[in-house]
Amino acid sequence: GLFVLAVAVRLISAEFTLNRYLEWAFWALIVGLLVSNTVGVPQWLRPAIKTEFYIKTGLVIMGFSVLFSNIAKFGLYGLGIAWVVTPIVIIFMWWFGTKVLKIDNKPLVITMASATSVCGTSAAIATGAASGCKKNDLTMAVSISIIFTVLMMVFEPIIIRACGMTPLMGGALIGGTVDSTGAVVVAGTALGEEAQTAAVLVKSIQNILIGFVAFFVALFFATKVDNSGMQKVGASEIWTRFPKFIIGFFVASLVASFIIQPAFGSDSVSAINKVLDQYKNWAFVLAFTSIGLDTNFKEIIKQMQGGKVLWLYVVGQVFNIVLTFAMVWFLRSGVVFPIPVLD
């Protein structure tokens, strides 16, 4: 039953126009939500709803496509945009969400912050697991991220072109601010080949942070948030909280980066990833369909009352765009540093 729904999602998202403007993750959530909030989920289907298993499987496979060699291609330029801006945005959104908006649901705040600053749904899933984010909260964070990703994918290239930014700067801005890797490719392509290359490289370098962010979120929540600093927390507690599938993510990335790529070349890695991407996409389609099936839409509406979570995303994303633009101008305008040449 779940596989039939997943096939329906893949067929819908394979249609050219729908695939170009709305990601398959969006359709997976919609299909799951429609079933669960209209006819309901039959009991015989519930054993197949193994959301965490599908998510973990997909992220481990995704690790093979995260190559450390991308850092070498951009060096300081890529690290400055992807690794300096990202933690600043996470810290800002944590402060804004907990101190200014006074949102009590701290796992939701950190999940939304990670989704906004790193890479959308993948980062939300990893940090959601590390912080103990509830399924409904995760669904809300992912839904908001996907909706705004679609808007940014369409309008950000238009605004960049209107502002007269160079393709290199525009691509870097897209790579640092558009949440999803797939949407980054589409938005970057709208500005040309050079912009697409810059966008994908920045996003690829940013994706490496998923595991590190998940680890520090697990550490932070174990020692500070849930513990309130009252007692010393041992390594076992941190290990218990840490999402173990991130180890698989790192191992896959390291194998691809330091064994397969040096031994067989980048073309072999790309060929392997084309095959693995199909398994990864199926795992994520099953995961997001399961999230939708397991979600009560009325509960999400209740959580959205007051609009605090929406404000958290909007303000955080605006801050992300401004800070990323400042870093892009500093590193890539040619005023301070020489403009990098991409292959």
N, C-alpha and C positions, 0 to 999 in steps of 0.2 A: 504493500500500500504506500509506504513512504517513498519507495523507489519510483513508483508510478508518478507521484507528485513531483519528485525530483526531475524525472524525464520531462514532465509538462513544463517545469520551470526552464529547463535547458532549451526546449523547443521555442518557448515564448521569447527568451532572451537571445536566441539565435537569429531572430528576425532582424534585418539590417538596421532599420530605424530605431527599434527598441533597444538593440544592443549598443547602438552608438550613443544614445542619450541616457539610458537607464541601465545600471549594472545588474547582472544576474542576482547579486545578493539582495537587491531591492525586490526583485520579483519573487525570490525564494521566501522572503519575509512576508510579502503580500499574500502569496498563496497559502502559507501556513496560517497567517492571521485570519484570512477569509474562512478557512475550514474550521478553525477552532472557535471562532466567534459567530458562526452562523449555524451550521449543522452540528458542530461539536466533534470532538475526537473520539472515535469508537474505541472501546476497550482493547480490541484485538490489535489495534495499531500502536498502542502505547508502548509495548515492549521494544518497538523499533526506534523509539525516540531516545536515542543515546547521544544527546547534544555534545557533551564533553568529549566523548570518544571521537566523533567526527571532527571537532575543532582541533583537538590535539594532533590527530593524524594529518590534517591539512597543513597545520603550521610546521610540523616536522618536515613534511615534503617541501614546503616553501623554503626552508632553510637552505636547500641545495642551490637555489637561485640567488642567494645573497652572497655575493663574492667580495672578498676583501681586496681583490685587485682593483675594484672601482675606486678605492681610496687613493691608490697610486696614480690613477689617471687624472685626478683632480687635486690631490695633495691638500695644501692649505685652503684652497678655494672651496672644495667640497666639505672639508671638515668644519670650516668656519660657518658655512651656511647650515649644514645638517646637524652638527654636533654641538655648536655653541648656542644657536637659537633655540633648539628643541628643549633642553633642560630649563632654560630661562622661562619659556612659555609654560611648561608644566608647573614650575614654582609659582608663576604669576597667577595661573588659573586656580591652583590650590588655594592661594591666599585670597583671591577674589571670591571664590566659591564658598569658602569656610568663614572668612572674616567679614566680607562686604555683603554678600548675599545671605550669609548665615545658613547655608544648607547643611542640615544635620547628617545627611546620608553621605558620609565621607568616601566610601567605596565608589559611589556614583560620580563624585567630583573628580577623583583621580582617574577613573576610567574615561570620563569625558575629556579630561585634560590630555591624556595620552593619545586618545583617538584624534584630537585636534592637532596635536603637535608632531606626532610621529607618522602614522600611516593608516588612520581610520580604523576599519573593522578589525584588522589583525592585531593592532596595538590594544584596542579595546578588549579583545578576547584575552590576550596575555595578561594585561594588568587587572582585568576583571577577576581572573582566576587568582592572581596574587593577593588581591585586596579582599576577596570574598564578596564580590558584587553579585547581587541577586539577579535571576534570569530576566525579570521584568525590567530592572534597571539597565541591564546590559542591552536588552532589546531597544529600549528608549534611546540609549546613547548611540547605538549602531544606526537606528532609524534617522536620528537628527543628523548624524555624520553623513549618511548616504544622501539625504535630501539636499544638504548644502553642498556636497561634493558635486552633484549634478549641476547645480546652479553655477558654481565656480568653474566647472569644466567648460561650460558654455560661454560665460560672460567674462572670465578673467583674460582669455586671449584677446577679446575685443577691446577691453580697457587697456591692456598692455600695448596693443598696436596703436590705439588712439593717443597714448602718452608718448609714443615715439621711442620706446625702449628698444635696445638692440636685441636681436634674437637670442644671443647668449645670456643677457641679463633677464630677458623675459622667460626663457626656459628655466633658468635657475630659480626664479621667483615661483613659477608653477610647481617645480619639483619640491620646493620647500613648504608650499602652502596648500596645494590640493591634496586631499587626504588619501585617496586611493591610487595605487600604482597604475591600474588600468586607465583611470581617468586622467592621470598625468600624461600618459602616452597620447591620448586623444587631444588633450589641450595643447600639448607641446607641438604636435603635428600641425595644428592650426597656424602656428607661427613659422613653420619651416623645419627642414632637416636638422639644422644646427641647434635650434631651440629644443627640438625633440630629444636630441642627444644629451644636451645639458640638463633637461628636466629629468630624464630617466636616470642619469648618473647621480644627481643630487638625491632623488628619491631612493635609489639603491643604497647609497651610503647611509641615508636616514634609516632605512629598514634594518640595518645592522644593530641599531639601538634597541630593537624590540626586546631581546633577551636581557640586556643590561638594565633597561627600565623595569622589566618585570622583577628582576632580582632586587633592585633597590626599593621598589614598592613593597615587596614581601618583607624586606628588612625593616623598612620604615613603619609599616603597619604592625609588625610583630613587636617592635621595641618602643614605639611612640604612641601610635593611635589606639590600638586595642589594649595596650599595656599601661598607658598613661604615665609611663616612667616610674611606676611605683616599685617594680622589682626587676631584677636582672633577668634578661631573657637569654637562654642558652642556644647553642647552635642547632639543637634538635628542633626547637620551636620554629626557627627560621627555615630549616630544611623542610619541616612539615608544611609550612605555608607556601614555600617556593613551588611554582608549577613545574613539575619534573619534565614535562614535554619540552620545555625550553632547552634542556640539555640535549635532547634529540635535535632540536633546531640548530644549536651551535655545532654539534657533531657533523650534521649534514653540510652546514656552511663551511666548516674547516676541511672536510673531505673534498668538497668541490673546489675550494680555493687553493689548497696546498698539496693535494694529491692528484686529482683528476685533471685540473687545468694545467699544472706544470708538466704532467706526464703525457697528456694527449692533446692539449691545446684548447683554446676557447671555443672552437667550432664543435668539438666533442661535447663540451659542457652544454652548449646551446642545444645540441641535438638531444641530449639526455633530458634537458629541461622541457623540451617540447612534449616529450612523452610523459614526464612527471606532472606537467601542468594539467594534463587531462585528469589524472588521479586526484591532484590537489583541488581542482575545480569541482569535481564530483563530491569530494569530502566536504567542501564548504557549502555546496548546494544542499546536501543532506543536513548539514549543521544549521544553516539559517532557516531551512524549512522546518526543522525540529524546534528551533527557537520560536518561530511563529506559531506552531502547533501547541506549544507549551505556554503561550502567553495570553493573558486575559486583557483584551483591549480596554475594557472599562478601568482596569487598574492603572494602565498607562495614562489614560486621560486624567485620573485622579492625581497621579504624580506630576502631571504637567500643569496643574492648577497653580496660578500665580506666576507661571512663566519663568521661574528662577533658573531652571536647567537650560531653557532656551537662551536666556540672557547670558548664562555662563558660556555657552558655545559661541554666541555672536561676539561678545566682548573679547573672549579669548582668541577667536579667529582674526578679529581686527588687529589685536595686539600682535598676533603671529605674522600677519601680512606686513604690518608696519616695520617690525623688527627684522623680518627676512629681507624686505626691500632695502633697509639701511645696510644690512650686511652684504647684500648683493652689490649695491652701489659701491661700498667700501672696497670690496675684493675684485669686482669685475668691471667697473666702469672705465678702468685704465687711468684714473686720476691718481690713485695711490699705488696700485700694483700693476704690473704688465698684464695685458689681457691674455688669458690662457688660450692655447690652440688645441682644438679637439680633433681626434682622428675621424 
